Amino acid sequence: MSLCRDTHLSIRTADIHRAIAFYQTLQFNVIERFTTGYTLACWLEGPAGRLELIQIPQPTPIADLFGDEHYIGYYHLSLDLTDELQEGCTLADWLADWRLQLARQSLILKVLLYPTVQIIGSQIYQVAFVADADGLPLELLHHLGPVTAATESR
């Protein structure tokens, strides 16, 4: 079985223009605008592939996807920023720069989990979580390298 080339993640948004501005700061670009029959929609392409944004005319508040340990369903989109971080730049530095970039778009960065070191399998990452323009969690990863014997003994 092979995956369809048009695979995408679809996100419902209360304000498509605000959501587009937010995701554009993460290097997503609008490639198609359309309607779904009753509302505005668009496709964006970027570092995590294709996103579809659909504006919901009468949105209701979303569940607390990050804070509710019993929630089942969509949890987060993950972006690996390793290639974006210049030598000596930490994930905290990147977040500070991104906060300024969002502020220029009149958007606020809501950090759900500040950068923390996490071992995933045999690799070490800095991991942070933020909320997108509608409060949906995004995971940000910075690959620090493999676990070594020195790391394990700490």
N, C-alpha and C positions, 0 to 999 in steps of 0.2 A: 504494500500500500504506500502511495506517495501523498504528501500533503499538497493541497491545492495552492497554487501560487498567489491567490487572493486572500489568504488567511489574514484575519485582522482581529483586534480587540475592540469591542464596541462599548462606548461610555455614554450614558445618558447625562445630560447637563442641564442646569437651570438657565444658563446664559452661554450660548454657543460662542459669542464674540469674546467673552471673558476667558472661556476655556481655550479657544484658539490662541489668544495672546499668551496664556500661561504655557501651553505646550510648545509654542514657538520659541520660548526662552530655553527650551530643552532640545532645540534643533529639529523640531518637527515642522514640516512645511505642508501647507494645504495643497493637495494635488487635484481635488475634485470637490465642488459644492453641488448639492442637490437637495431635493425634498423627499421625504419618505411618505408622501401622500397627505400628511397633516402638519408637518413641521420641517424646520430647517435641519440639514445634516451636512457633514463633510467628511472627507478622508484626508488624513494627514500621514505623511511618511517621515520616519526619523530613525533614531538609533535602536528602537525596539520594534521596528517593522511598521506596520500600518495600524493607525488608530482610526476608528470611526466615531465621530461625535454626533449625537442626536439631541437636539434641544427639546425638552419636555415643557409644553405650554403651561401646565399647572403643576409644578413639581411639589412633591411632599418631602419632608426631611428624610435624609438617609439614615440608615442604621449606623451605630458606632462600630464600623468595621474593624478598627484598630483596637478599641478598648473592650469590646464585648467578646470574651473568651469563648462564648457559646454560639456565636454567629456562624452560620454555614453559608457558603457562597463565595463570590468574588472577594478576594482578600487584598491583593495589591499587584501592581505592575512594578517590575524590578528593572532598574537601569544600572548597568555596570559602567562606572565613570573612570575606570582605571586609565584608559587611553587619553581621557580629557585632563587628567591631573598632571601638571608639569612636575619635574623633579623637585622634591622638597615641599610640594603643595599637599596639604592634608585635605581630607574630606570636610573638616570644619572650615578651612580656608575657602574651599569651593562654595560651601553653603553661604558664607558671609558675602562672597562676590555675587552669588545668585540672588541673595536677598536684595542687594542694591539694584540688580538688573530688574527684578520684579517690581520694586518700588517705582522705578522709572515708568512702568506700565500701569501704575496705580494698583498693583496687586501685592498682597501680603503673603510672606512665607510663614506657614505654620509648621513648626517642627514637632513631630510626634515622638521621636526618639533621637536624641543627639548622638553623634558618631560614637560607636563603641566597637571594640575589637571582638570578633567572633571567629571561632574555628568551625569551619564547615568541611567535614571530611578530612582531607589531608592538607587543606589550604587555610590561610589566615586572611580575613577580610576586616576592613572597617565597614560598619553597617550603620545607616541612618534611615529613618522614616520621616517623610513629610506628607502633608496633605495637598492635593491638587486644588484647583479653583473651586471645586464643589465639595471638598472635604474627603475625597477618596484617597486612601493611602498609596504612596509611592515609596518603594525601597530603593535606596541608593547604595551601591557597592563600590568599594575600592579594594582591589586584590593586592594584598601585601606580600604574598609569596607562600611557599610551602611551609608546613610545620616541620621544625627541626627538633633534634633531641634537646637542644638548649631551650627551645620554646616550651617543650613538654615538661621540663624540669622546673619551670617557674612556678 
